[in-house]
Amino acid sequence: MSGSAVQFGAGNIGRGFLAQIFTESGLDVVFVDVFPTVVNALNQRGSYPIHVVDEGAAIVTIRNVRALHGSDIEHVAEELAIARIASTAVGAHALPQIAPSLAAGLIARFRLGAGPINIIVCENLHDAAERLRSLVSERLPDDDRVKILALTGFVQAVVSRMVPARTEEERDGDPLPIRVEAYNRLPIDGNAIVGSIPPLVGVEQTSSFAACVERKLYTHNCAHAVLGFLGHIAGHRYGYEALEDARISALLRAVLVETSEALIRKHGFIRQEQEDHVADLLARFRNRALGDTCRRLARDPLRKLAPDDRLVGAARLCESQRVEPCALAWAIVAALRYDDPEDPSASEMRRMIREMGRDSAISSICGIDPGEPLAALIREAFDTTDTLSMWTS
């Protein structure tokens, strides 16, 4: 296959995952980024290494790459006008910044008669694709808006590849090399595709995308959060250390039994396939080379305790499928007890609990009313002074 892919964002996921997909599928990669050091280095070298840090570590060279600065809307539009596919991994907060270039490129494609294009949206926001579509739509000419949008797919993806945080030495050195795990599957919303997409290595079109999103949130994200909060309580620095703690492992597995049962009941996942998914996920969490810290996994507890997020949302899913969220209640308490003075979210949560009282704060943060069964489970766990030893006793 020949042609190009335009990749908005040359960070961890853009450079460490999506570019590999496009390169291994035979496409050149045109990065769009706002960091001059990264843009210049990509243009000077035309390639960079990815270090796969699983067993049998390997180096994958990403070739045939070039880059444009995000402010160069004219040239970004020219590249998008002839590309076979595009993708974003810029962070949800930066979607408004890339919308002008995307709109300009779609207008240029329309005028060239270049045909449909799909934009794979890899952002940590549940409605990122619709959000980006709206932002781009606002910048299209009134006369052609409907026609252009009809030729454009905004396709949400579920990103699960883990990319280790760069060390201080790495940040101060070469800006291009990046470490990643070997996992390379990328489920995308098949129902959002306009026309067709080129065959892409590792990309899996699914018509049950909502199920994929919930499985990622209530298996992967939920488990990561549990590791972070419990690891912090136990004094561990890294997630893999927390997973090696028998007390934490017992509670984490109990959480995953609850969420897996609820997911199976709701979405019809094959039980053995879900169990294999969980086993694979835990094996990936044990990868020491990833160096994921408990602090990173636990940061921003207010967001992670929101009513529809990875912990309370998982408990609500369980309730909806008649699975009692006992272990999840303990995990929620571990999150409510998180105390990191360097995390503004944690400090605000502690203030709310102190000033509002436990039950009112839980209602405000988690959307759990004091009279609910889930609230009773949380109070029971909260009244226990030692979360870990009580769980395993």
Summary of the structure (lengths in Angstrom):
residues: 393
radius of gyration: 22.2
end to end distance: 58.5
largest distance: 68.8
contacts: 1359
relative contact order: 0.09
helix: 55%
strand: 14%
